[in-house]
Amino acid sequence: MPIATWLYVLGAARFAVQHLPDLDGRPIQTWVYTQDRDAGFTDFAEPTRQALEFFEEFIGPYAYEKLANVQAASVGGGMEAATAIFYGQNLVTGDRTVRLRNVVIHEIAHQWWGNAVTENDWDDVWLSEGFATYFTLLFIEHADGRDAFVAGLRDSQRRVRDFSLKNPDYRIVHDNLDDMRQVTTGQIYQKGGWTLHMLRGSVGDEAFRAGIREYYRRYRNANASTADFRRVMEEAAGQPLGWFFDQWLTRGTYLTVDGGWRYDAARRVIEIDLAQTQDGPPFDMPIEIGVSAADRPAGRVERVRLRERRQRFTIASDTEPSAVTLDPNVWVLMDGTFARR
């Protein structure tokens, strides 16, 4: 099987080894220290099988002949070497912790993103880490439900905010950084993952899924760049996406909004004012507005296009809404305030 050279690894220890087939008969292996035999066999097999099934169904066929999880002294978290993933020895407890489960899911996602499809250059490392981060969240959405997924997005948003305050000019797509220590930062993981989420929200689930599957099919066992990914997504969405990729991948900072709403009973419209308050030029971004009323508590969702520093939008409403919310379905990476005025 073709494997990128940086993904080769060798582990030597007195291992206890478990061999289990997945649903297709492909070997799932666990290699742990003999004293951790029971704990390791408990920790790894089930989340590995579940992740393989989910990612194959969502993305496309697994590229390799087996998948092994290996306990190792050389890493603290996980390292996604192709077909033989290394995990920090202290992660193996037998408790099936959420932390280990999520590390396993992340590293298995790398078997598709970073391994089977490998970025051309370290400038595009988000194609590995941002993808693995978001696909871990997609698995959480699949396995644990929407609330757990949104909680993961919120935690990721907090990390993006904290990093941006200290490094406001840091870009996701690098430009031949002099300091290689800045190539993989938390921002590559978290803002990179959020960029995929916002792309999904902008083009829709169907186009996003089709684009992901075609990108994997086209570049499986090969190298790709951000430009390659963009072209595939543009084909799937049927629209140019340069505006989206440029602002989220080649600019620092993120969107901050100060907004409010009022109901004009005479005109039967909701007036919405939004102001972008972040440093730098305004973002161009579709944003959902949620409208609830006493007779429609579930509400409805309208979409507006935020492009300028300050904008006013109107939404028709025969009755006064009980609530109006900005980005009710959590599609946009932003901070801000939004209240009735």
Steps between C-alpha positions, in 0.01 A plus 500: 500500500635850421603675823651847535855467637437704813232249608728200553560388857653208691409396853683233701390375842369190676149538362173327563316493167130475419369428149135572425325537163284797413171452315689455172740246646791746505734455800470736794803453724592616849866494612549586869755421769437159650414647841230714331349216301147507639484879522625552145274239346206667677597854394569469129293242314151648519569868412729385219229288341243777535729764353598289200135432420402867531787645297469242223132580467552879511825540302583186303693171525778457755827501307700237690499128575476519879484745791711457813489703822839490673591604856826696492742697716586742218181713500276665755175500302479329163706479182317397181762282329332316214337172616690506833384785723713574806333607828657632820552214742319680784179531297439126535287453813224254415239763587409592141541866590349768278846649455645176362192436289534842338874457442429165332235659277731789409790274408278267298363801311860571405512170312284679242624857553877536511574136422303380197464864385823679595551874474754618243676733739516583871333832414182296450523290816142595590398243236618246757434650840200721432334211317572246774369745760172561319445137408544410866214740572295347218546159661391648835191642329429154357565306821399739779254741341471865407548643850838329541601619154410862579681477833811395308460794262464740792812366667687531171374858461636591842843367400494697176413817694778448754759436229386796288533743789870412527567443128257720303684468167549123502381340174367147451665458158862591568740679272831320551536575871856561619422349841391139452368494856209711373400254226269291717325703768166463671360748248571262212288238677218714637456779246576251223220278625265797532579598141369163380191544716430844356556367149240232568261765628561724199457242221258260674531142622445336162765701313744473791467123518531463122807722494669313784445164332626627163806663655590173667432296186708730283801535730504167684859366517624834366579857602268800503502871576244742635446618142419141397248468781342831411456401135326177595267679741418763240401226257281334762337826611462643151635837610834682542635477854809719485329754726457234765843333484693827483345663805506200731833345400726790401393761756545513873223585747135396469156657491364710786152652481301756697134482401141542600140480379166675529149427374323757284132414545382753242718353227478145635875448477786417732784748463843354567818706535839329490843663535831322453741612774812288438824660383568491129263489204143371534421134446264375230283236666148357481342502846175346618240693700260300717150642554261360764144605580237402754309303237819355350734418790717277281566806288627545149842577362586769246841559344668836439834582340736703716748688277547854631617661819141599586181362348125507560274212399122463513308176540124485442295396802123538537526466878744632755770238567561371848870460426749569223838325511820536303653180359259269689648183350863592575648520150728804527822554694427829670461685828252773560188640656147491363199628694165670459520879472 
